[in-house]
Amino acid sequence: MAETKDFGTIASRIVELVGGKDNIAHAAHCLTRLRITPKDTSLVNLDELKKIGVIGAQMVGDQVQVIIGNDINEVYDAFVAATGIERAAAIDENLDPELTKKKKSFKEILGSIFPAIVSCVFPILPALLACGMLQGIVMMLVNFKLVPADNPTIATLTWIYNVAFCFLPIFVGYAAAKRFNVKTAMGMLMGAILIHPTFLELVKEGAGYTVPNPGGPPTVVPGTGSAGSLFGLSIYPGDYTSTIIPVIVCVFVMSFVEKLLNKYIPKNVRFVLVPTLELLIMAPLGLLVLAPISHRLSTAFAGLLITLFHIPGIGAILICLFSAIYPYIVITGMHFNLMSVAMAVGQQMGKNPLTSVAGFLFQYTQAAVCLAVALKAKNSERRSLALSCAFSDAIPGISEPGLYGITFKYKKALYAAMIGSGVAGLIAALMNVGSYAGGPPNIFTFGMFINPAPVPDPLADLKKMIICLVIGVVIAFVAAMILYKDEEADIIDGQE
């Protein structure tokens, strides 16, 4: 709904079309919907309700649900003023009977996984966007020589924009707790456990590390194989910094633990005992089982890619498919485990034609579809978000805002980006494009495609990569302009 709409008029029309204020037994709201319980449902004019400038209207049992969207608080305030009903607290949609009692099929459960992941990240997008935008500003100041890289202010701003990503599991733990109806403090605590400095030091010792040695080969320090122990069991040395899946899985399981504890522990000691027992159960379960499984699956996927890439005739097809599905790789955090793939492929082939190519195509096709969404969006908030996401993708190379705020939320935008990346990935494979160094894809790291060897044209791969990027971006943008429907986005927003 646009900001220029008259909320009082909309509220009055809703009252009229549900049979008048005398026909209203109760009314409340959730994040996007006005939920009205009429005394007599036969007096409700559902068809006319859909025509008064709202996103939609439906009957769920004996309840009328008017889908408002982002302006639900304003409409609810006007509705309370128009009817004089008692104001009710906002409903947590996770507790809504219509959502919790319905049994889901395996296909529905599978299809709800990625929306659930998105819903665990979307609430923290302002922090991710702010840090991404700040990183873009800092990078431009340094790369355009406006401020020296060793400037103390630049050093301070650098650690500030890294905060959201270094402590990402804590932010996600908060949002996941809201999503799965867990006490928010416990969700944040679970995220903090996975990135505590002491644990990270143990992870470093367990996994091993490399010490740079100027003027000679680096010193490789072998790992111990474990990050400490708990109850006599070795803890897997997984670095969960900047990841989201491990903490989401932990908080999801925590939701069942918390419900079980609340069911059996007496109310008079529940405030103390429930969180204490929850911690004693979830800390070992998370560190020993849930988080390691998530991390190992990512590692196994990386190993599978190496195996497939070396099968004769599969390389070009793999690059095409890999580029197309890269958004799913990023959203599950598997891209963090692809550094070994990049190194192995690069060592054997002299350059890396897989992960760097796919990463750049992903970054800029995401930017292209975010721009397309911004151009087609009528909702000012959606337009502003999409433009910010396009900048975040294109300049500093921060993909999370666009990934969780636009493409995985509005699936047709995602498909458009995948089409562009897949086609460009195939062209890149046929042109034998590859990178000669590693690093995150952004506007300042194109240099990784410059061949450092004394060859006739050291810029050959860079030129080819730019051609592939232009092709991918154009295809993704055009596909998004065709596939993405702003009306469907209104409905999706209304269902949150």
N, C-alpha and C positions, 0 to 999 in steps of 0.2 A: 504494500500500500504506500502510496506517495505521501510525503509529509504535508502536502497542501490539502489533504482530505479533511472534511469536517467530521471529527470523531463523534461529536454530539449527535449529528444527523444520522450517522451510521448506527450508533447505539439505539437511537429512537426507532429506526426502521427495524432493527433486530427485535426489539421489544414488541413492536406491532405485529411482526410476522411469526412470533412464537405464541401469539394469542393474547398479548397484553400483559402488563405487570401482575395482574391478578392470577394469571395462569402459570406464574413462575414459582416453583417450589424451592428451588435452590439454583445458584449459579456460581461457578468458580472458573479458574483459567489455569493453563499450563504455560509452557514457553511460547506457544503459537496459537492456541485455540481457546475460544470462549466456550465453556461447557455448561449447558443449561438443562436443568431437569424440569420439564413442564408437568403440570398437574394433569392436563388432558392433551395427549400427543396428536389427537385428531385436529386440533386447532393450529398446528404448526404448518406453515406454508413453506416447505423446503425448497421448492423450485424458485420461488421469488427471493428467498434468502440468498441464493447463489448469484443473484443479479444486482446486488446492492453495492458492489465494489469490494467484496471480500474475495479471498482466494478460493474458497469453497465452503460447502456445508453438507453435513451428513447426519443420519440417525444411527447411533450405536446403542442398541437396546432401547431404553426409554430416555436416553440422553441426546440432546441436540448439540452437535459440535460445529461451531462456526469457525472456520480456519481463517485466522487474521494475519498471521505472520509477525514481522518485527514490531508492529505497532500494537501488540496485544495489551500492553499495560495501559496505553492511552484509551483504547476502546473499552477496556474493563472499567477504568475509572469513570468514563462517561456513562457506561451501562449501570454502574452502581448509583450514580447521581440520578439517572432517569427512572430507576425502579425503586430506590430506597431499600434494596435488599441488604442483608448483612454481608459485609466484605469477608471473603474467605481467603485463606492462605493459598499461594500458588501450589498446584498439584505437581508432584514429581511424576513424570510420565512413566518412569520405570516401575511405579507402584500402581499404574492404571490397570484395573482388572482386564480390560479388553486386550492389553498387551501381554499380561503375565499368564493368563489362564489358557490362552489359545495354544494348542499343541502344534509345533512346527514340524514339517517334513524334513528329511535329510537335505533335500535341495534348498529349502528355505533357510535352514541353519547354515549351510555352506555359503549361500548368497548373502547372509547377514554378517559374515566375518569382516569383510572390508568396510562396510558401513559402520560397524562397531569400532574398528580401528580409527576411522575418520572422526567418529564422535568422541574418541578419547584424546584427540589432538586439536580439534577445531576450537574448543574453548580457550586454548592457550596461544592461538594464532597471533593475538596482539603482541605478545612478548616476542614471538619468533619474527614477526614482521618488523618490529622495532629494532631488534638486533640485526636483522638482515639489511635493513635500510641504513643503519649506522655503519655496518661493515662496508656497504657500497660507497658511502660518503668518504670513509677513511681511505679505502683503496683508491678512489679517484684523487684525493688530495695527495697521496703519496706517489702514485704512478704518473700523475701530471706535473710532478715536481713542485707542487704548490706549498707543501710542507715536508721537511726532511723526515725520512723514515725513523730516525733516532730521536725525534722530538719527544719530550716527556709526555706531552698531551696525547700524541698518537699512541704511545705505549699504554697510557691509561685507558684510552678509548678502545684499544684492541682487546684488553682483557674484559672490558665492560660488554662489548658486543659478543664475546664468547660465552658469557654467563648462561644465556638461555640454552645453549647447546651442550655445554659442559654439565649442566644440572638438569638436562632434559628429562631423565627418568623421574625426578621429583615433580616437575610440572605435569608430566603425563600421569604420574601416580595420583595426583590431585584430580585431574579430569576423569581418569578411569574410575576412581572411587565414586565420583558423581554419576558416572554412566552405569555402574554396577551396584549402586546403592550401598556403598561401604562408607564408613566414617572417613571423611576426607583426610583427617590427620593420619589415619592408618595407611591410606593409599600413598600419601607423601612419605611416610616413614619407610614403606617398602621400597620406594624409589631411592631414598637416601641410603638405605642399607647396601644397595647394589653399587653405589659410587662413593662410599666412604673412603677418605684418603688412606687409611690404614689398609683397607681391603685392596685398593688400587695398587699400593706398594707391594702387597703380597702377590697380586696378579702379575705385576711386572717381574717379580722374582720367579714366579711359577712358569710364565710363558717364555722368559728369556728376553734379552734386549741387546741392542747394538750401540756401541759407544763410538762416535766419530773420531777419527784419528787424522788430523791434518797432515798431509804429506805422505800418507801411507794408507793401507787398507784398514777399514774399521775393525774394532775389536768386538767379537761376538761373544756375549755372555750367555751360556746355556741355561735353560730354565730348570727349575726343580720338579716341575710337573704338577704342582698343586699350589693353591693359594691358602695355605693353612689347613686346618681340619676342624670338624665339628662332631662331637660324640664319637671320635675315633675314625670318622670318615673324611677322606680328602675332599677339599673343595676345588672344583674345576676352575682354572685360572682364566675366566672369561672377562674381558673388558666390556662392561655394559654402558660406559659413558657414551652419550649421544645416540643411544638406541631406544626404541619404544616397545618392541614386541615383548621382551622379557618381563618388564614391569606390568604391561597390560595383562599378560597371562597370569602373573602372580596375583594381581588385584582381582581378576576374574575368579580365580580359585578362592581367594580370600573372602569373596562375597558369600560363598557357600559356608565357609568356616564360621563367619560372623553370624549368619542366620542360625546355624546349628547351635552355636554358643548362646545366642539370645533366647533360643527355644528352651534350653535346659537349665540355664543358670538363673537363680532367683533374682527378682528385680532389685532387691535391697542391696545386693553385692555386685550387680551387673556392671555398674559404671567402672569399677576397678578390675574385676576379674576378666571381663570379656576382652578388653584390649591387651591385658597381660598374657592371657592364654593364646590369644590371636597371634601375638608376637612370637611366643614360644613355639607355636605350630608353623607359622608362615616363614620365619627366618630360616630354619633348617630346610623346609620344603622348597623355598625359593632358591637358596644358595646351592643346595645339593641336587635338586631335581629339575624344577621348572625353568629357571634361567639357563642352566647348562644345556638343557634339551633344545631350547630356542637357539642358543649360540651354535651348538653342534650341527643343527639342521642347516644353518647358513654356511658353515664350513663344508659340509657334505655337498651342498649345491655348488660351491666353488670348485670342489674336486671333480664333480660330474662335468662341469663346463670344460675343464682341461682335457678330460678323457674324450669328450665329443669333438672338441676342436681339432684333435689330432687324427680323427678318422678321415681318410681320403675322400674328397668330394663334399664333405659336410661343412667345411669352414665358411663358405659364402652364405649358405642357408642359415647357419648358426648365427652369424653376425646380423643377418636380416631379422631373424626371430628374436634374438637377444635384444636388439635395438628396440623392437616393437614392444616387448614385455618388460622393458627396463623400469617403467613406473611401478610395476608389481615387485620388482627386485628391491627398489628403493623403499617402498612402503613397508616391506617386511624386514628392512635393515640388512639384507643380504649383501648389499653393495660394500659394506664395511669389510666383508671377508673376501672381496675380489682382488685385493692388492696382491695376494699370492698368485692369483691367476694372471694378472697383468705382468708380474715379474717373470713367471714361468714362460709365458708366451713370448714376452719381449726378449728373453735370453735365447730362446730357440730360433726366433724368426728375425731378430735384429731390430724389431719394432713391435709395438702392441696395436694390432688392428681390431681389437675386440672391446675392451672395457672403456678406454678413453674415447673411442669413436662413439660408442653407445651413450656414454655419459654426456658428451657435448650435444648429441642429437636430442637426447632426453631434455636437457636443460633448455634448449632454445625452441623446441617444438612446444614445450610447456609454456614458455613465454608467449609464443605465437597464439596459442589457443586462449590464454588468459586475456590477451589483447582483443581477440575476437569476441570473447564474452563481454568485455568492458564496452565494446562498441555496440553490442546488441542489447545490453542490459538497460532496462527502463528504471529499475530500482537503483537509487543513488548510492546506497550502501554497497550493493553488489558491484556496481561499476567502480567505486572507489577501491574496494578490496581487490578486484581483478586487475586494475591498473597497478596497484602496489605489488601484487604478485608477479606481474609481468616484469616490472623493474627488478624485483628481488631475484627472479630467475636469470635475467639477462646480464645484470651488472655484477653483483657479488657472487652470483651462482648459488643462492639459497633457495632450494626447491620446496622446502616443507610448506610454506604458506600457500603456494599455488597448488601443491599436491593435495593437501588436506582441505583447503578452502574452496578450490574450484574444480579441479579435474576429477578427483575421486568422489566428489559430491555430486557433480553433474556429469554423469557417465558418458554422455555423447561428446562432451569436450575431451574426455579421456580417450575415447576411441579415435577422435580426430588427431590427437597428438600421436597415438600409436601408429596410425596409418602413415603420417608424415615421417616418423622415425623409422618405420619398417622399410618403406620405399627408399629413403635416403641411406639406410644401413646396407641394403642390397647394392646400391650404386657404389657406396664406399668400398664394399668388399670386391666388387668387380674392378674398381680403380686401384685396389691394393693400398688403401690409405691406412696409415698407422702413426702412432706417437712414439717419440724417442725419450720421453721423460714422464714422470707421474705428477699428479696434482689434481685439485678439484677443478671442474670445468666452470670457467667464468670468462668474462671479457678480457681479463689480464693474463690468462694462461694459455693463449693460443700458441705461444712459443714452444710448447712441448711437441708440436708437430714439425719443428724445424730440425733437419738432419744435421747433427754436429760433425759428421764425417766429411772429409774433403771430396765431395761429389760435385758433378757439373751444376746441379740445381738443388741446393739444400732446402729451398722453399717449396719443392714439388708437392710434398705431402700436405703442407699448410694450404697451398692453393686448392688442392683437391678437396681438402676438408671444408674449406669455405664454400666451394661449389656445392658439396653435399648438404651443408647446413642451409644454404639458400633454398635448395630444392625441398628439403624437409620442412623448413619453416613455411614456405609458400603453400605446400600441399596441406600442412596441418592447419594453417590459417583459413584456407579456402574450405577445407572439410568442416572446420568448426563453424564457419559462417553458414554452412548448409545444414549441418546436423544439429547444432545447438539451438534449442527453442527456449526463449526467455519465459514463456508461459509455463513450460514444464519445470523450469527452475523455481518459479513461484510456488508451484505445488510441492516440490521437494522441500523448499524452505518451510512451507506450511505444515509439513509432516514431522518436523523436528520436535 
